[in-house]
Amino acid sequence: TTPAAPPPATTTTARATTTPPRATRAPSTFDCMHGFADWVHLWGLGQKDWCCQHFGRACFHRIEAGTCLAIGMLPILNSSVCQAAAQDLSLDCHVPQISRDIVDRPEGCYSFHHMQDGSRTLWINLDPSSRGKGAETSKPSLGEFRQPICGVPAARSWPHQGTGTTTPIP
């Protein structure tokens, strides 16, 4: 008979005794076609990131309600990535105006639609006090709609393999 395997080794620290987690293997590939019609809600961040990195799919999404984090994505904090996202989403304006001192705005890149004059502009808000804010900063009663543009971690360098030269973003 074979002796029983010993229990997992434990590590003792000054604070607690822990058992090392079991190793889990992430899939080496994802199906970037299945569920693409509703990828924002059906895919996890790992699949969004992988499909963006390998196929340029599921990199960016503009939201009308909530925050980027609420849909498992990240705010875009770099103006060149904001510009690439606007082009990828076929928005009319591609060059973001930069705001560093307006608190009541979405964090990062967002599309602003002013219903009274019909204008649409692209913005990137870098005010640290706006961290975590999203579409709730819209003011529908005034006809002002702010729609955050979200990205996955792989979108920090754009374009990706097969789509042109990759430019790393710090």
N, C-alpha and C positions, 0 to 999 in steps of 0.2 A: 504494500500500500504506500501511497505517496503522502507525506506529511502535509497537513493543512497549511495554506499560505498564511504568513503572519499578517496581522492587521496593518493598515496603512500607518506609516511613521507619523508621529505628531511632533509639532514644533512648539516649544515653550518659549514665550516671550515674557517680558516684564508685565504685560497686560493680560494676556489670555493664552490658552492652549488651543491650537487650531489643527485641523486635519487638512492636508493639502487637497485642493479640489481635483476631481478626476479630469483628466485631459479630454477635451471634446474637440473634434475636428470640424472646422467650418467647411462647407462645401467649396470645392475648388472652382466650381462654375455655377451659374444660375441660369434659369430659363428666362431670357429677357423678352420673350414674346407672350408667354402665358400670363394672363392677367394685366397686360399692358394697358388695356382700356381704362382700368381703375388702379394703376400702379401706385398712386399716392396713398391709397388706403389699404391695398392688398399686400404690398411688399414691405419688408422690414428695411431698416437703414442699410444693413449689409448688402442686400440685393440691389437696392437703389444705387449704392456706391459702386458696386461691382459692375452693374450694367452701364453706369455712366462712364466709368474708367475704360471699359472694354468696347463699348458700342456707342457711346455718346447718347445714350437713352436714359431718361429719368434723372437728368442732372438738375433741372430747374423747374420750379412751379410757382405760379402767382396765386396767392390766396385772397379770398374776399372776407374771411372771418378767421379770428384766432391768430395764432403765432406760428412761426416756422417750427419751433420745438414741439408744438402740439401735433404736428403731422409727421414727426420723426425726421425733420430736416433742420438745416441751420440757416441763420440769417447770413447774407452776403455782406462782408465788411470791406471789400476791395473794389475800387471803382472800375478797374478793367474787367473784373469778373462780372460786376453789375452790368456793364456794357455788353459783354458776351451773352449774359442771360437775357437781356432785352432783345438782342438779335435772335437768339435761339427761340424765344417765345413770340417772335414776330410783332413786337411792339413798335409803334410808330416812331418814338424817339429813342435814341440809343446812347446819348451822351448824358451821364448823370450830373445833376447839380449837387454839390456837396454842402451838407449842413453839419456844423460841429457844435452848435449852441442852441438847438431847439429841442426841448425835452419832450414835448407832447407829440412825438412822431414815432413811426415804427423803427425798430432797431434795424440798421443796415439798409439794403437796397429796397426801394419800393416805387410803385407806379402811382402817380397822383392824378386823379381825374376831377377837374373842377366843372361841375355841371352847368353853372351859370354862364360861363363863357365858352364851354366846350373844349377847353384846353386839356391836354394830357402831357405830363412831364415826368421825367425819370429823376429820382433822387437817391442819394445815399446819405443816411444819417449816422454820423459817427459820435454823437453826444453820448458819453458813457452813462448818463442818467436815463437814457432810453432803453437800456438793456432789458430784454424780455418783453418789450411792447410790440404790438402787432396791429392788426386791422381795427382794433377797438379805438384807435386814435382818429378814425374817420369821423366826420361830422355831417351825417346825412341831412339834418335840418338845414344846413348851409350849402348842401350840394357838393361837399368835399369828401372824396373817397380815396383812401390810402390803402393800397393793396401790396403787402410785403411780397418780395420775390425771394424765394427760398432756394437753397442749393444743398447738395450732398457734399461730404468731405472731399470726394474726388474732384469736385468742381473747382477746387482751389487752384488747379492748374487746368487751363483751357486754351485751345482745344486739346483733345486726347488722341490716343493712338488711332491712326487711320484718318484723322480729320484735320491734320496740319501739324504745325510746330507746337510743342508743349511749352508754355511759359509758366514756370513755378511762381507761386504767390507766397510771400513770406507770412 
